[in-house]
Amino acid sequence: MSIADFIEDFFELDPENPIKLHEYQRNFLESDSKFRLVLKARQVGITSVVAWEALAYALIEPHMTILFVSASHRQAMEILNYVKRIMSNLRLKKEVRTLEETKQSVVYENGARIISLPNNPNTIQGIRAHRVYIDEFAIMENDKEILSAILPSISHGGSITIFSRPWGKRGEFYRLVKESREKKNQFVLFEIDWTQCKHPSYQQMVGEFKEFMPPLQFAELYSCEFVDETKSYFPYEIMFPCIDEDMTRPRPGMKLILGVDFGRFQNSTVITITEERGDCFYVRQIKEFLGVRYTTQLNYLGKLIEELDPKEVRVDSFGVGIRLYEELREKHGSKIVPVSFSNQNKNEMITNLRILFEDKKIRIPRDDKLISQLHALERKKGAGYVRWEPGKTDDYGRHDDFVWSLTMSVVKKYREPIRYFKLGEDESRLRGFNKEFKHTVISDEDEKSSNVYI
């Protein structure tokens, strides 16, 4: 009996829900290559099928050691938990017992074991494994070190399977795929884009994504294309070292800054909560609203402010943001700060954000929308000025809300400078003057010398 047949005969996703393999999943399972490389689209079930395969070999082959290496501790735990769930739904006549079970490994009564670890070369090195699986290899910052640590583990016989979606023309995964296409290495390449998954709900949903998702983003997420990074102001190579897989949630007592970019229908409202710790920033939470009434958004923000007591709430004061800023300011006082999105201000904010990434003084969660929007942002020069574009056509709209919400929450210098005024000077000539709140917004430089109120 083949591994594919074993999985379909004895594995269930849930009770009374047996697994039915797609054609590309069966082709992958029936490959006898010791070196397999999988370039995949999002949500096509490759992580699931390698988990099924690993469990099947553990049940069939006594004393086999199977090693999973994932991009993060969380992903490593998820894979092992998924294996345990399938194990609990086996349709075998004889119950299979486990001798030992931890958060990182399972040992079965036949002596076989499955180990799942995050991408730390020091913990991986020295493990003698028969089958090795590396999940989301393209997003690992230390990809060369991981490969060097793992290959010796199968030097006495075994197999290695590397699978990932594309993340730009960079890194070891891109190199291995390129060489495999050119027949320059021993890896057998499986390219699985979204069209190969024939599940009706998946086809419908991804088809809808294609209608409004930026072309480059769709090509990378679902069409298995390595996108050229030459136009990107935030290439993956400067973002990946700053991704924190296990970011904790914000809590009272942290020095928190909220960046709020308002939108409603075509654009989202995005709230980014960042902790400022010395000269470093940690993005603790991102909340998106799309098509939600402003009253609901303001109520949510109000509860957030009361619960977390942030240092500042920096609010987009462009367009409809002016009115919403005024409502927030009236309720919560001076911690609500307006941010002007003039060309000069945007240029300075984005430049400073890039410096934070280059200096590795920012940590962000692995949020696909945030990473995609940062990567798609383009810097274009006009006649004497610079403008920032999401790198998308007009047909797909402007989707950079996550970017600007982030910049507001991390960039220290964000307010346009305004001049001082003399007593009795005409109010209408004062930039930043707001009659309702009876104060002027002043720049960081001005704050160092004096505060001005009316």
Secondary structure as UniProt FT lines:
FT   HELIX           3..10
FT   STRAND          12..14
FT   TURN            15..16
FT   STRAND          17..18
FT   HELIX           23..29
FT   STRAND          35..40
FT   TURN            42..43
FT   HELIX           46..60
FT   TURN            62..63
FT   STRAND          65..70
FT   HELIX           73..88
FT   STRAND          98..101
FT   STRAND          105..108
FT   TURN            109..110
FT   STRAND          113..118
FT   HELIX           121..124
FT   TURN            125..126
FT   STRAND          131..135
FT   HELIX           137..139
FT   TURN            141..142
FT   HELIX           143..150
FT   HELIX           151..154
FT   TURN            155..156
FT   STRAND          159..164
FT   HELIX           171..181
FT   TURN            182..183
FT   STRAND          188..192
FT   HELIX           194..196
FT   HELIX           200..212
FT   HELIX           215..222
FT   TURN            230..231
FT   HELIX           236..239
FT   HELIX           240..242
FT   TURN            245..246
FT   TURN            252..253
FT   STRAND          256..261
FT   STRAND          269..277
FT   TURN            278..279
FT   STRAND          280..289
FT   HELIX           294..308
FT   STRAND          312..316
FT   TURN            319..320
FT   HELIX           321..332
FT   HELIX           333..335
FT   STRAND          336..339
FT   HELIX           343..358
FT   TURN            359..360
FT   STRAND          362..364
FT   HELIX           368..376
FT   STRAND          378..381
FT   STRAND          386..389
FT   HELIX           394..396
FT   HELIX           401..410
FT   TURN            423..424
FT   HELIX           427..429
FT   TURN            431..432
FT   STRAND          433..434
FT   TURN            435..438
FT   STRAND          439..440
FT   HELIX           444..449
//
